[in-house]
Amino acid sequence: MYPRVTIDTKKLEHNTKIIADACAGHGIEIMGVTKSFCAVPGAAEAMIRGGVKFLADSRVKNLMKVKDLDVKKVLLRLPMKSQAEDVVKYADISLNSEIETIEVLGQEAIKQGKTHNIVLMTDLGDLREGFLPKDVDSAVEKILKIEGIKLYGLGVNLTCYGGVVPDDKNLGQLCDIAGHIEKKFDVKLEMITGGNSSSFYLLDKGTMPDKVNNLRMGEIIVLGRETAYGDAIEGTYDDAFKLQAEIVEVKTKGSVPIGEIGMDAFGNTPTFEDKGMIVRAIAAVGRQDVDPDNLTPLDEGIEILGSSSDHLLMNISASKMDYKVGDIVEFKLDYGSLLSLTTSEYIEKVCE
Ligand SMILES: *Cc1c(COP(=O)(O)O)cnc(C)c1O
């Protein structure tokens, strides 16, 4: 069935192993972050074979899909109070920054006869989630009194909203806060989780603070690219995930529409470059599934012209291939296209 996203689980496992081994060399365990591919279980399993110690996702619905896989599950997005029951049920650990939510999680944990682990998030400048450093002490004091809850660790998220790059300063601050908490409250924080794929470069640089013992890795595993500077990671694949779409029309036509140009299907007024007659192909996939700007054809002779809700238009004049109706074209993906394609119910997800 087409269109489909193919997942090369061997490549994914390989990528995971490279990242997990590099981190293990610095005493760091990793969470495999599954949200960019909606936690397709076959892909999550490849991450486990590659060496992740946890599976982590922003959405409880995705954690439900992997509930039977034998590693700890982590909820990355701050829990909604209204979903406390499912959070406690499907996540062993959740990242938190609101006392009132943690209280509800505690009540729910008691109800389910469990202890729920929380990682307290600090905001060290990126201005997404977390307590400001000055407010961490009073938060910890309250959390330690909440029944059903274990303060499992301390964390930070960077390079997400504000684009702040992790360094020895902000991660050093995370470790200082952790050390201070452990001393002041006489507790052991099992997990100091120092960010996402953007923290990886610090390992090579040799400036990852020692106390960081966990990283939450998504994009770097899935696309083989770190996210502080966008560098490819040596030895990893960038094409473990691909889109395959089927051609439904091939015709030689003009490159500029004929007639008065009004609005396109999305209310924009399009402009066209006149390239004379070209060979045009239409593939059956559209904006409802993916933004065409986030696709890269594997055949360099294919130029993406644009798309409407259900049709992807391509100029195939420069291709060496003699495409016919029914042929399959393949595309490499970026984070945005992987996310939207795997979210679309019209796209098959196939593990190979
Ligand atoms: C998405 C997310 C990650 C993973 O980010 P990548 O850049 O894909 O590695 C880590 N932590 C949190 C809290 C997240 O929301």
The ligand as an SDF file (V2000), in Angstrom:
LIG
                    3D

 15 15  0  0  0  0  0  0  0  0999 V2000
   11.5070   15.9470   21.9820 C   0  0  0  0  0  0  0  0  0  0  0  0
   12.2250   15.9610   23.2510 C   0  0  0  0  0  0  0  0  0  0  0  0
   13.5090   15.3980   23.3270 C   0  0  0  0  0  0  0  0  0  0  0  0
   14.2320   14.8060   22.1360 C   0  0  0  0  0  0  0  0  0  0  0  0
   14.6920   15.8230   21.2820 O   0  0  0  0  0  0  0  0  0  0  0  0
   15.6380   15.4730   20.0150 P   0  0  0  0  0  0  0  0  0  0  0  0
   16.1180   16.8170   19.5720 O   0  0  0  0  0  0  0  0  0  0  0  0
   14.7800   14.8070   19.0060 O   0  0  0  0  0  0  0  0  0  0  0  0
   16.7220   14.6180   20.5060 O   0  0  0  0  0  0  0  0  0  0  0  0
   14.1340   15.3910   24.5570 C   0  0  0  0  0  0  0  0  0  0  0  0
   13.5480   15.9210   25.6480 N   0  0  0  0  0  0  0  0  0  0  0  0
   12.3170   16.4810   25.6120 C   0  0  0  0  0  0  0  0  0  0  0  0
   11.7360   17.0400   26.8600 C   0  0  0  0  0  0  0  0  0  0  0  0
   11.6230   16.5200   24.4240 C   0  0  0  0  0  0  0  0  0  0  0  0
   10.4020   17.0800   24.3860 O   0  0  0  0  0  0  0  0  0  0  0  0
  1  2  1  0
  2  3  1  0
  2 14  2  0
  3  4  1  0
  3 10  2  0
  4  5  1  0
  5  6  1  0
  6  7  2  0
  6  8  1  0
  6  9  1  0
 10 11  1  0
 11 12  2  0
 12 13  1  0
 12 14  1  0
 14 15  1  0
M  END
$$$$
